[in-house]
Amino acid sequence: MSLKRPFLSICIPTYNRQEILKKTLASIYADLNGIEIEDFEVVISDNEPNGSSKKIAEMFGYKNLHYYKTTCEGFLNSLYVLKYGNGHLLKLHNNYTQLKQGSLKLIIEDAKKYIDEKPLIFYTDGLKQSGRVERFNSFDNFMYNLSYFSSWSTGFSIWKEDLDKFADYIEINNYFPQTSLLLAQTKKSTYIINDLSLFHNQNVPKKGGYNIFKVFAVDYIKLIEESFQKKAITKKSFEKIKKELLFNYLSVRYFKTVLMKMDNFEKNNIKKNLENYYSASAYYFMIFFSLFSPLFFIIRRIRISLFNKTNN
């Protein structure tokens, strides 16, 4: 007798964050009330050479928890883990992102509800500060509203049918595999942004290992520019994504990485990297706005908290 195919795969790429991964897995399996275990699976792809997370996966012992050791490099693990998933809806999930109570059931319900329509669903976790679930009937409108959050791994989901259609036939960016897959899905009839607060991101001390300003100010924007050149998005959307990336993300990153030294991201040639797609003055505007990022963070958290109280 064949096993029932799960509606949802939670796909976690990981590298050497055993205790953080353990807490994330615990948050998933602590919230099974009203959930059939066959309705979902958790898939771990570990590209740490020694396979150090295998023992963490074995601690839980659930039949729907699957561990894979892979040899791919860096962020390409996000693509590999999606390919390992067998669910109808594949939800990419950072190893440090815990699920809040009720979130697993909600995402499974999305997989069941939309299994025929198969819209592109992106989970923004309240970061858009709308606290709503919004539907769009064009890719351009979706991207205009999603903005630079299209880069976020944990927000991304894809139907296995669409992964099989695109993964081996499009160019996959080494830093943004999920965004490459997202930008290929321009012909959907429906796109959904779910801005409910569903996750809790654990603090990861001293994150780093690459030049974050180059990766976002050059590599990511190049992907969005290519989408614009293919006329998948309008110039209005392209410019909005660039602007919001600069003021809402890169300025915060500058505050954390350069001013406060809170992480280990490389920070060489920041001004030069920005000038690939921004004016010469953008660098100074970014520094200015970075000084206000703690205030903006507090305001955002208050707004998200208010949305949560309204929705509960």
N, C-alpha and C positions, 0 to 999 in steps of 0.2 A: 504494500500500500504506500503510495507516494505521500510525502509530507506536504502539509498545507503551505503554500507560498505566502510569506509575510506581506502585509500591506506596506510596512515601513522598514527601511534599513537605516539605522543610525550609524554613520560611517565615520570612524575616528582615526585619522592619521596621527601617529605619535612617534616621538623620538626622545627617549631618556627622561621622561617626567613621571616616574612611577607613582609617587605619592599623590601628585596632582591628578593623574589618570584614575587612580584608585578612588578619589573623592568624586570624580565625575561619574564613574560607573556606579558608585554607591547611590548617587542622586537619581540615577535612572531606575535602578532596581528597588529603591525604597518607595517607589510610587506606583505600585502595580494594582491598586484598588480599582476594580471595575475594568481591568484590562486582561484580555486573553494573551497568554505568553506566546501563542502561535501567531499573533497579529503583528509582531515586530521582531527584529533581530538587531543585535549590536555587532558591528564588524570593526575589528581593530587591525590596522596595517602598521607594522613596526619596521621602520628602516634604520634603526640603531643596529650597528654591526653585530652586537652580541645578543640581540633579541631580548633585551633586558625587561621588557614589559610582559613577556609571556607569563611569568609567575604571578603577575597582578591579575591577568585574565583568568588564570587557573584558580585563583582564590575564590572567585564568585561561583563557578561551577554550574552556570545556567546553560541549558542545552541550546539556547538561541544566541549565545555569546561565542563569536568565532574570531580566532586570532590567526593572523597571517604574518609571516616574516618575509620582508621584501628587501631588495637591494637597490631600489631606485634612489635617486639623489634629491635632497631638499624637498621643495614644495610639490614636486611631481607625485609625492606620496598621496596627495589629495585626489589625484586621478586614479591611482592604483586602488585606493580603498573604495572608491565608488564602483570600480569594476568588480571588486570582490562581492559587492552587495547583491542580494537576490530579491529584495523587496520590490514592490511596484513603484514606490516612491523612495528615492535615495536621498537622505538628509545628511549633508556634510556637516561635521561637528568637530570643533577644536577640542583638543584633549583637556583643556583647562575650563571648558564651559559646562557647568552643572545645569541640570534641568530643575526649574522651580516646580513645586507641587502642582499637579494638574496639567503640566505642559506636555508630557508624553501622551496622555490621553487625547489632548487637543490635536496634536500633530497626526496621531493615528486616525482620528476622525476626519482630518483633512484628506488623508490618503484614501479613505473609504468614500468620502463625499465626492471627490474630484477624479476618481479612478477612470471614469469614462471621458470626461472633458479634457483632462490632463493639461490644466493651465500651468504656466511657469509660476511657482510660488516662492517668494523670498520673505524670510523672517527677519525683521529689523529690530526686534526686541525693545521697542519703545524709543530707539535712538532718533527716530524722525520726530518724536515729540507730538505725535498725533493720537496715539493710542487706538487706532482704528484698523480695520481690515478693508483695504481698498481694491477695487477691480478696475482694470484698464483694458481697452480693446485695441490698443496699438502698442507696438514695441517702443516707439519714440516717446509716447506719453508715459509709459512705464519707466523708461530710463530717465526721463526728465524728473520724475518724482522720486525714483530710487537714488539717483545721484551717485556719489562716490561710494556709497554703501555696497555697490555692485562688486567691490573688491573683497568683501568680508566673507571668509570661509564659512563661518557658522550660520550665516543667513541663507546660504545657498542650498537649494534642493533641485533635483532633476528626476524625471520619470525614467525608469530603466529603459523603456522603449526609446526615449530620446537620447539617452547616453549611448545606446547601441547604434543609433542612427548617426551621431556626430563624432564620437570620441576618436575613431580611427580615420576620420576623413577631413578633419580640420587641423590647422596648426595650433598646437597647445603651447601657450606661454609658460616658461619654466617657473616663473614666480606666481602667476595667476591662472592655474589650470581651470579653476571654477569660473573665472570671468571669461575665459576663452569659450567655455561651454555655454555660458549664459548668452554671450554676444552672438552665438550661432543660431539662437532660437528666435528668429525675427518674424516667423510666419505663424505664430500662435494666434488663436482667436481671443484668448483671455490671458491676462497677466495679473497676478495678485501680490500685493505688498501687505504682509501681516505685521503690524507695528505694536502688537500686544507684548507686554513684558513677560518673556518666557524663560529667560536664562539668568544665570549668575556666573560671571566670569571670575575665576580665581586669580589672585595676584601671582604672577610668575616673576620671581626676582631676576633682575639683570637679563632680561630678554635681549637678543641681539644676534650678531653674526653676519650681518649684511648691511649694505648702505641703504637705509630706509628712505632717504630723500631721493636717491637715484631711482630706486624701485618704484616709488609712487609718482614722483614728479616727472619721470621719463618713461619707464616701462609701462606703467599703468595707463598714463595718458596716451601713450602711443596706441594702445589697444582701443581706447575710446575714439581716438582720431581715425583709426582704420574703419571703425564702425560708421563714423561720419562720412568718410570718403566713399564708402559703399552705399551711402544714402539710407542706411538703416536708422540713423538718428539725424535730427536737424542740427543746424549750427547753433540754434538757441539752446538745445539740450547739451551739446558739446561744451559751449561756453559756461553754462550753469554748473556742470560737473567740475570743470576746471576751477571755477571761482570758489565753489564750496569746498573742494579738496584743499585749496590753498588756505582759506580762512578758518575752516572748521576742523580740518585734520592736520595739515602740515604745521600750522601755527601751534597746535597743541603738542605735536611731536617735537617741535623745536623747544618748547618749554620743558618737556620731560627729558629729552635727550641731551640738549646742549646746555640749557640753563641749570637744570636741577640734577643732571647726570644720574637719572633714575634707571638707566638701562645701558646695555653695551652695544647699541646700534652704531655702526660706522657713520661718521658725519663729515667726510671729506667732500670738498668741492660743492657745498650746498648751493651757493649763489650760481655757480656755473651750471649745475644740474637744473635749477629753476629756469634759467634763461633759455632752455630748450623749447619751452612752451609758454613762458611768461615774459612779461616786460622786465627790464632791468630794475624797475622800482618795486616789483612784486616781493623781492627778497626783504626789503625794508618794511613793507606793509606786513609781511608775515611775522617779522620780529616784533613789531608794534603790537599786533593782535595776540601774540603769544603771551604777553604780559598780563592779559585779561583772561587767559584760559582757565585759571582756577575759579574765577567768578562764573564764567560760562558753564563750567562743569557743575557747580552748585545749583545754578538755575535749572539746568537740564535734569538733574536728579530730582529736584522738587517737582518739576512738571511731570516726570515719569511716575513719581510716587502718587501724585494726584490722579493720574490716569488709572493707576492700579486700583485706587480706592473707588473710583467711579465704576470700574468694570467688575469689581467683586460684589 
